Amino acid sequence: MADDDHVPSTLDGSDLSDNDKRFLSYLTLTASVIQRQLNPVPPSDPPKTFWMAFREPTVVAALITVLIGGIAATLITGIIQWRAAAREFKQGEMARDREFEQAWLKSRGDQALVSYKEYLDQERELITRTYSSIGKSISAADRLTGLTRGVWRGSFVEPAAVEKQKKDIRDNYNQTSAKWHGEAQEIGLLMGYYHPSSSSVTNSWDRVQKAVDSYVDCAQDWYDKHPATKPAPKDEEVTGACRQKYEALLGELHNLTTSLESARRYAWTGWESPQELRTALYGKAP
């Protein structure tokens, strides 16, 4: 028993902290309880010391089971807590990403709407300029054709004033015709610029340009064929002088208007949806 009673100096408890001593007492109590349950000690047997009990295989196995179970429980609890924290972090990241994406899409949408408004304003100015030029050309051609009516060949109280008025009509026709021929090519280029993906607009404009040229030239030809030295044509003949070309011009103008309406994209349609905005920005759904 002398060997059993000998305790190494590192296990006599003198150099243990309070926490270690409490833990050692807990292990001693646990070992005693487990030993009594597994191997009840007969009343006649003398009580065993802690170190004797600690050397029992069953006690050692029980202690190992308790320690491993505690460590495993701690590890499992830590893993569960770590995964919960990671899941919360990921959800927070996803929420922040959604907020950023929504803010970005709204910003891009606002910029696109501003740019599209500027585009519409500039296109509107072009269309206004185009139809104004065409209207002035038609009016100048009609007035030139009207100079061949008999009413302009009578006797007037102030013939000089009438001649000046006739000259003003001819000068206005010449200026308007020259301006039209100079602007037509420019307008055609701008039509292509504002509608790069719509060939129907440029094709319609080409037909309109030719129709205006034909009508303006028809007026000039009619005027040249009916000078003041010849008898004045009948009023109904003057009215119908370039009617076919005028009707053809109206038809081409209608086709141009239809093409412009078809080519115009209303960018704000559906932009309250992020999916529609992505499609508008990138050209296809992501």
C-alpha positions as CSV (number, residue, x, y, z in Angstrom):
1,M,0.0,0.0,0.0
2,A,3.0,2.3,0.3
3,D,3.3,2.6,-3.4
4,D,-0.5,3.3,-3.7
5,D,-0.3,5.9,-1.0
6,H,2.6,7.7,-2.8
7,V,1.3,10.7,-4.8
8,P,3.6,12.5,-7.3
9,S,4.4,16.0,-6.3
10,T,2.7,17.3,-9.5
11,L,-0.6,15.8,-8.4
12,D,-0.7,16.7,-4.7
13,G,-2.8,19.7,-5.4
14,S,-0.4,22.3,-4.0
15,D,0.3,23.9,-7.4
16,L,-3.2,23.8,-8.7
17,S,-5.4,26.9,-9.1
18,D,-8.8,27.2,-7.5
19,N,-10.6,26.4,-10.7
20,D,-8.4,23.3,-11.2
21,K,-9.0,22.2,-7.6
22,R,-12.8,22.6,-8.1
23,F,-12.6,20.7,-11.3
24,L,-10.5,17.9,-9.6
25,S,-13.1,17.7,-6.8
26,Y,-15.8,17.4,-9.4
27,L,-14.0,14.5,-11.1
28,T,-13.4,12.8,-7.8
29,L,-17.1,13.0,-6.9
30,T,-18.0,11.8,-10.4
31,A,-15.6,8.9,-10.2
32,S,-16.8,7.9,-6.8
33,V,-20.5,7.9,-7.9
34,I,-19.7,5.9,-11.1
35,Q,-17.6,3.4,-9.2
36,R,-20.3,2.8,-6.6
37,Q,-22.9,2.3,-9.4
38,L,-20.8,-0.1,-11.4
39,N,-19.0,-1.9,-8.6
40,P,-20.8,-1.5,-5.3
41,V,-18.3,-1.9,-2.5
42,P,-19.3,-4.5,0.2
43,P,-19.7,-2.9,3.6
44,S,-16.8,-5.0,4.9
45,D,-14.4,-3.6,2.3
46,P,-12.4,-0.6,3.4
47,P,-13.1,2.6,1.4
48,K,-10.7,3.2,-1.5
49,T,-8.8,6.4,-1.9
50,F,-9.3,8.7,-4.9
51,W,-6.2,7.4,-6.7
52,M,-7.3,3.8,-6.2
53,A,-10.7,4.6,-7.6
54,F,-9.2,6.6,-10.4
55,R,-7.2,3.5,-11.5
56,E,-10.3,1.4,-11.9
57,P,-10.8,0.6,-15.7
58,T,-14.5,1.2,-15.4
59,V,-14.0,4.6,-13.8
60,V,-11.4,5.6,-16.4
61,A,-13.8,4.6,-19.2
62,A,-16.7,6.5,-17.6
63,L,-14.5,9.6,-17.1
64,I,-13.4,9.4,-20.7
65,T,-17.0,9.1,-21.8
66,V,-18.0,12.1,-19.7
67,L,-15.1,14.2,-21.0
68,I,-15.6,13.2,-24.6
69,G,-19.3,13.8,-24.3
70,G,-18.7,17.3,-22.9
71,I,-16.2,18.2,-25.5
72,A,-18.5,16.9,-28.3
73,A,-21.5,18.8,-26.9
74,T,-19.4,22.0,-26.8
75,L,-18.2,21.4,-30.3
76,I,-21.7,20.7,-31.6
77,T,-23.0,23.8,-29.8
78,G,-20.2,25.9,-31.3
79,I,-20.8,24.6,-34.8
80,I,-24.5,25.3,-34.5
81,Q,-23.9,28.9,-33.3
82,W,-21.3,29.5,-36.0
83,R,-23.6,28.3,-38.7
84,A,-26.4,30.5,-37.4
85,A,-24.1,33.5,-37.3
86,A,-22.9,32.7,-40.8
87,R,-26.5,32.4,-42.1
88,E,-27.4,35.7,-40.5
89,F,-24.4,37.4,-42.0
90,K,-25.2,36.0,-45.5
91,Q,-28.8,37.1,-45.2
92,G,-27.6,40.6,-44.2
93,E,-25.2,40.6,-47.2
94,M,-28.0,39.6,-49.5
95,A,-30.3,42.3,-48.1
96,R,-27.6,44.9,-48.7
97,D,-27.0,43.7,-52.2
98,R,-30.7,43.9,-53.0
99,E,-30.8,47.4,-51.6
100,F,-27.7,48.4,-53.7
101,E,-29.1,46.8,-56.8
102,Q,-32.5,48.6,-56.4
103,A,-30.8,51.9,-55.8
104,W,-28.5,51.4,-58.8
105,L,-31.4,50.4,-61.1
106,K,-33.3,53.4,-60.0
107,S,-30.4,55.7,-60.6
108,R,-29.8,54.2,-64.1
109,G,-33.5,54.4,-64.8
110,D,-33.6,58.1,-63.9
111,Q,-30.6,58.8,-66.1
112,A,-32.1,56.9,-69.0
113,L,-35.3,58.8,-68.7
114,V,-33.5,62.1,-68.7
115,S,-31.5,61.1,-71.7
116,Y,-34.6,59.8,-73.5
117,K,-36.4,63.1,-72.8
118,E,-33.5,65.0,-74.4
119,Y,-33.7,62.6,-77.3
120,L,-37.4,63.2,-77.7
121,D,-37.0,67.0,-77.5
122,Q,-34.4,67.0,-80.2
123,E,-36.4,64.6,-82.4
124,R,-39.4,66.8,-82.0
125,E,-37.5,69.8,-83.1
126,L,-36.3,67.9,-86.2
127,I,-39.9,66.8,-87.1
128,T,-41.2,70.3,-86.6
129,R,-38.5,71.7,-88.8
130,T,-39.1,69.0,-91.4
131,Y,-42.9,69.5,-91.7
132,S,-42.4,73.3,-91.6
133,S,-40.0,73.2,-94.5
134,I,-42.4,70.9,-96.5
135,G,-45.4,73.1,-95.7
136,K,-43.5,76.2,-96.9
137,S,-42.4,74.5,-100.1
138,I,-46.0,73.4,-100.9
139,S,-47.3,76.9,-100.2
140,A,-44.7,78.6,-102.4
141,A,-45.5,76.1,-105.2
142,D,-49.2,76.7,-104.9
143,R,-48.8,80.5,-105.1
144,L,-46.5,80.2,-108.1
145,T,-49.0,78.1,-109.9
146,G,-51.8,80.5,-109.0
147,L,-49.9,83.3,-110.8
148,T,-51.1,81.8,-114.1
149,R,-54.7,82.5,-113.2
150,G,-56.5,85.1,-115.3
151,V,-57.1,87.3,-112.3
152,W,-53.5,88.3,-112.4
153,R,-53.7,89.4,-116.0
154,G,-56.3,92.1,-115.9
155,S,-56.1,95.9,-115.6
156,F,-55.3,97.3,-112.2
157,V,-55.4,100.8,-110.8
158,E,-51.9,100.3,-109.4
159,P,-50.2,98.0,-111.8
160,A,-46.8,98.6,-110.2
161,A,-48.0,97.3,-106.8
162,V,-49.5,94.2,-108.5
163,E,-46.2,93.6,-110.4
164,K,-44.3,93.9,-107.1
165,Q,-46.6,91.4,-105.5
166,K,-46.1,88.9,-108.4
167,K,-42.4,89.4,-108.1
168,D,-42.5,88.7,-104.4
169,I,-44.4,85.4,-105.0
170,R,-41.7,84.4,-107.6
171,D,-38.9,85.4,-105.3
172,N,-40.5,83.5,-102.4
173,Y,-40.8,80.4,-104.5
174,N,-37.1,80.6,-105.6
175,Q,-35.9,81.2,-102.0
176,T,-38.1,78.4,-100.6
177,S,-37.2,76.0,-103.3
178,A,-33.5,76.7,-102.8
179,K,-33.8,76.3,-99.1
180,W,-35.7,73.1,-99.4
181,H,-33.1,71.5,-101.7
182,G,-30.4,72.6,-99.3
183,E,-32.1,71.2,-96.2
184,A,-33.5,68.0,-97.6
185,Q,-30.2,66.1,-97.5
186,E,-29.4,67.4,-94.0
187,I,-32.8,66.3,-92.7
188,G,-32.4,62.9,-94.3
189,L,-29.1,62.4,-92.4
190,L,-30.7,63.5,-89.1
191,M,-33.6,61.1,-89.7
192,G,-31.0,58.3,-89.9
193,Y,-29.2,59.5,-86.8
194,Y,-32.3,59.6,-84.6
195,H,-33.6,56.3,-85.9
196,P,-30.5,54.2,-86.6
197,S,-32.3,50.9,-86.2
198,S,-35.4,51.8,-88.3
199,S,-34.9,51.5,-92.0
200,S,-38.6,52.3,-92.6
201,V,-38.1,55.9,-91.4
202,T,-35.2,56.6,-93.8
203,N,-36.9,54.9,-96.7
204,S,-40.1,56.8,-96.0
205,W,-38.2,60.1,-95.9
206,D,-36.5,59.3,-99.2
207,R,-39.9,58.9,-100.8
208,V,-41.2,62.1,-99.1
209,Q,-38.2,64.1,-100.4
210,K,-38.8,62.9,-103.9
211,A,-42.5,63.7,-103.7
212,V,-41.8,67.2,-102.5
213,D,-39.2,67.7,-105.3
214,S,-41.7,66.5,-107.8
215,Y,-44.5,68.8,-106.6
216,V,-42.2,71.9,-106.5
217,D,-40.8,71.1,-109.9
218,C,-44.4,70.6,-111.3
219,A,-45.3,74.1,-110.1
220,Q,-42.3,75.6,-111.9
221,D,-43.1,73.7,-115.1
222,W,-46.7,74.8,-115.1
223,Y,-45.7,78.4,-114.5
224,D,-43.1,78.3,-117.3
225,K,-45.7,76.8,-119.8
226,H,-48.2,79.5,-119.1
227,P,-46.4,82.9,-119.3
228,A,-48.2,86.2,-119.3
229,T,-47.8,86.4,-123.1
230,K,-50.2,83.5,-123.6
231,P,-53.9,83.2,-122.8
232,A,-54.5,82.4,-119.1
233,P,-55.7,78.8,-118.4
234,K,-59.0,78.1,-116.8
235,D,-59.2,78.2,-113.0
236,E,-60.1,74.5,-112.8
237,E,-57.1,73.7,-114.9
238,V,-54.8,75.7,-112.6
239,T,-56.4,73.9,-109.5
240,G,-55.8,70.5,-111.0
241,A,-52.4,71.3,-112.5
242,C,-50.3,69.2,-110.0
243,R,-53.1,67.5,-108.1
244,Q,-51.8,63.9,-108.7
245,K,-48.4,64.9,-107.4
246,Y,-49.9,66.6,-104.4
247,E,-52.0,63.6,-103.5
248,A,-48.9,61.4,-103.8
249,L,-47.0,63.7,-101.5
250,L,-49.8,63.5,-98.9
251,G,-49.7,59.7,-99.1
252,E,-45.9,59.7,-98.5
253,L,-46.2,62.1,-95.6
254,H,-48.8,59.8,-94.0
255,N,-46.4,56.9,-94.4
256,L,-43.6,58.9,-92.9
257,T,-45.7,59.8,-89.9
258,T,-46.6,56.2,-89.4
259,S,-43.0,55.1,-89.6
260,L,-42.0,57.7,-87.0
261,E,-44.7,56.6,-84.6
262,S,-43.7,52.9,-85.0
263,A,-40.0,53.7,-84.5
264,R,-40.5,55.8,-81.4
265,R,-39.8,53.7,-78.3
266,Y,-41.6,54.7,-75.1
267,A,-38.7,53.8,-72.7
268,W,-40.8,54.4,-69.6
269,T,-43.2,51.6,-70.4
270,G,-42.6,48.8,-67.9
271,W,-39.7,50.5,-66.2
272,E,-41.4,50.2,-62.8
273,S,-40.2,46.6,-63.0
274,P,-36.5,45.9,-62.4
275,Q,-36.6,43.0,-64.9
276,E,-37.9,45.4,-67.6
277,L,-35.2,47.9,-66.7
278,R,-32.5,45.2,-67.0
279,T,-33.9,44.3,-70.4
280,A,-34.0,47.9,-71.5
281,L,-30.4,48.6,-70.3
282,Y,-28.7,45.4,-71.4
283,G,-30.8,44.5,-74.4
284,K,-31.8,41.1,-73.0
285,A,-32.9,39.5,-69.8
286,P,-30.0,38.5,-67.5
